[in-house]
Amino acid sequence: MPEINAFSIDVEDYFQVAALAPAVTRESWTQRESRVERNTDILLSLLSERGIHATFFVLGWVAEHHPGLVQRIAAAGHEIASHGFSHQLIYSQSPEEFRNETRRSKQLLEDLTSRAVIGYRAASFSITRRSLWALDVLIDAGFQYDSSIFPIRHDRYGIPDAAAEPGRIKAPSGRTLIEFPMSAASFCGVRVPVSGGGYFRLLPYWVTRTGLRQINRKHGRPYVFYLHPWELDPGQPRIQAGLLSRFRHYTNLEHCEARLRRLLSDFAFAPLDVVLSTRGLLQAPTPLRSCA
């Protein structure tokens, strides 16, 4: 029986990406052309064609400005999880600021869907060694799992020696939270990120396919994939950011949808809460909340 892997979407607009933040102020967000509904609807249609459900980590700002989008995602049977509120890197915030943003986003998503929100993913995977205190904030807020830790080295994120297997992680307080880490595979002894996003666009498809099979067959653990709606939108407005940021953001946008269709044909996927429940880490997918 094939391993069931986790499929996730980080729902944010093209102008909210951390790599472009030096060139885009938050104050300008409401003045820019929003393309998040259009692009997310493309993903919803694609997943519907394949009969696949996913976890949508929704940015609170997007939920506030596009509430109908969140409700459409939930009505289609997908898991709604939190991507924070304003896409700030956790280690750039104070604990109090992070706590307020996290609770605000979670409450907004729950009010829109009448479902408990139990999953969280940080902007740019920014739970690192210097922001592990965020795990206690997530526990206090009622989250059951996190999917923010990337076991690689990167200029903005990563905990290279973090566990690669989904399981419980200890917060500074000593309490625990389920962590579904992002996926990396080993090529010639080098750990290579293969979870999706920019890596999916920048690297040849065979790297993702080979890495995913290695994770499933050699290690016997599920793989987690992520993508942003804007990655299926080669026609998005161009922002004049730094050369490296433009390379990371715009390269191979025109090829992403075809690669995604191939991935969905090659492997089995489900939401994160379903994958975690099949491994005995969660009791069951999120139940409906009472609106009484």
N, C-alpha and C positions, 0 to 999 in steps of 0.2 A: 504493500500500500504506500503510495507516495506521501512524502511529508507535506503537511499543510503549512504554507508560509503566510506571513502577515503582510497585508497590503495597506499602505497608509498614504493620505494626502495631507500636506500642510497647507491649509487654506489661507492664503495671503495674496495680495495684489503685487504686481510687478514692481511697483515703486516702494514697497515696504521691505525689500530685501536688505539684510544687514550689509552686504557688500557694497550697496549703492548709497548707504546712509550718509556718507560724507557729502554727497551731491544732492541729497533730497531731505529737506527739513520735514518734520512731522506736521508742522503748521501748514505745509503745502499739500498734504494728502487730499484734503477735501476739494482742492482746486484742480486736481489731475483727473484725466480720463480713467474711470474705473473699468476694468475688464475682468474682474474676478468672477462675476456671475456667468458671463459668457463662457469663460474658460472652464469653470467648474461644471457647468452644464454639459460641456463636451465630454468631460471625464465621467459624469453620471451616465450619459448615453452609452459610452464605451463599456463601462462596467455592467450596465443593464444588458447589453448585447451578449456579454460573456456569462451572465448569471453570477457575477461575483459581487460580494459585499466587502466593504473596506472600513477602515477607521479614518474619519476626517478630523484632524486636529485643527480646529477653527480658531483663528485669531479673534479676540474679543472685539477689536475695532471693526472687523469685517461683519461680525454678528450684529453689532449695534447699527451699522449702516445698511446692511442687507439681511434683515431678519428673515425674509421669505426664503432666501437661499438656504439658511440653516434648516428651516422647516422642511424644505424639499429634500434635502439630504437625509434627514431623519425619516421622512415619510417613505423614502425609497428603501428603508431597512438597514441603513448604514449606522455604524457606531459614531456618535458625536463625542469628541474629546477636546481638551483645551490646548491651545497653543499660546497661552498667555493673552495679554490685552494689547500691548502697543509694540510688540516685537523688539523690546529692548533686551540686550544681553544681560543675563542675570547678574554676572559679576560687575556690571556697571551700575547696578541699583543697590540701594540700601536694603537690608532685610525688611524694613517696614514698608518701603515702596513696593518691593516684590510681593509681600503679603497682601497688600491692598489691591494690586493689579490682579493677582491670582484669584482672589476671592471674587472680585468684580466680574471677571471673565467667566468663572465657573457658574456663578449665580445667573448671569445673563443667558448662558447656554441652557441651563436647566429650566429657566422660565420659558424659553422659546420652545423647548421640546417636551417638557413635562417628563423628562427622563434624568436619572442620576448620571452625572458626568464623573467617571472614575479614572480616566486616563489623562496624562499630561505629557507634552513635549515642549522643551524650552526652545526659544528662538536660537537658531544656529547652534543647537546642541550645547548650550552654554552652562550646563552643569559640569564643572571641572573640579579639580582639587581645591581651588580657591572659592568655590561656591557650593560645596557639599552641604552647607547650612540650609540650602534651599529644600533639601529632602525633608527636613523637619517642618518647613512651612507647608509643603505638599501634604504631609501626613496630617497636620493640624487642620487643613482645609477639607479633608475627607477623601483625597485621592487614594485609590488602591494600587495604581501602578504608574510608573514613569517610563518614558522611552526617549531619554535625552543623552545618554552616555555613549560616546563613540570610542571604542578601544583602539584608537590610533593617535598618531602625532599630527597636529595641524596648527597653523598659525593662530587660529581663533578658538579652537575647542579640542577636546579629546583627553582621555585618561588612558594612556597606552597599556598599562598593566591591568585594566579593569577586566572583569569576567566577561567572556563572550557568550555564556549560556544564560538564558532567561532564568531568573531566580530572585531571591530576597537579598536586598542590599541594606547594610546598616547605616542609619543616619547618625550624625554626631551625638544625638541624645541617647543612642542605644536602641531606639525603636527601629523597625524595619519596614521596608516598602518593596513591592515587586518591581524589579527593573527588567525591561525588555531592551537590551542594548542594541545599537545599530550593528550592522554586519560587516565584517572584514574577513578576507580570505588570505591564504598564504601562497605566494608565487615565488619560488626559488628562495624561500626563507624570508621574504619581505612581506609584511602585512599590508594588504591593499584594500582600501574601502570599496565595497561593492554594493552598498545599500540602495543606491539610486541617486536621484537629484543630479547635481553636476557631474558626478562620477559616471552616471548612466549615459549622459550626453557626451562627455569628453572622451571616455574610453570606448574601445570597440565593444560591440555587443557580446562577443565571445568571452570577454573578461567577466561580465556580469553572469552569463550563463555558466561558465566554468566555476566561478566562485560560489554561486548558489548551489550547484551540484556538490561541490566539495563540502560545504556547510551541512547539507542534507545527508549525504552518503557517508562521508568520512567521519564527521563529528556527530551525526545523528541529532541535530538540533534545527529548529526552524530559522528561516531567514526572514528579515524584515526589509521591505522595500518602501521607499518614500518618493514622492514627487510633488511639485508645486503646480497649481493650475497654469501659471504663466509659462511653464516650460513646454506647453503645447501651443504657444502663441507666437509664431515668428513675426507676426505683424505688429507686435506691441511697440509703443513709442520708445525710441532710443534715448537713454540718459547719458549725458557726458560725464562719466565717472573716470577713475583711473584705468590704465591699460589692463592691469590684472583683473580688476573687477569686471570690466567689459568682457574680457576673455571668458571668465567663469560664467557670466550671466547669459551671454548671447550665443556662444558657440553651439552649433548643431541643434538649435531650436527647431529647424525645419525637418529634422530627422527623428525627433523624439516620439511623435505619435506612432510612426511605423514601428519603431523599436518597442514601444510599449505594447502594441498589438501582438507582436511576436512573443514578448515575455508572457503575456496573459494566456497565450496559446500553449506555451511550453511548460508552464508550472501551475500548481494549484494554490489558490490564495483565499484568505478569510480575514476578517477584522482581528485586531490584536486581542480583544477580550475573548474571542472564540478560541484563538490559538492558545492563549494562556489557560483557558478553562480546560481544554483537551489535555494539557500537561499537568493538570491538578493544582495549578497555582491560583486560579480564581474558581469560585464555586460554580458560577454560571454567568452567561452574558447578562448585561445590565437589565434589571426588570423595570417595567413601567412604574413611575411614581404616582401616587394618588394626588389628584388635583383638588381634593376636598379641603 
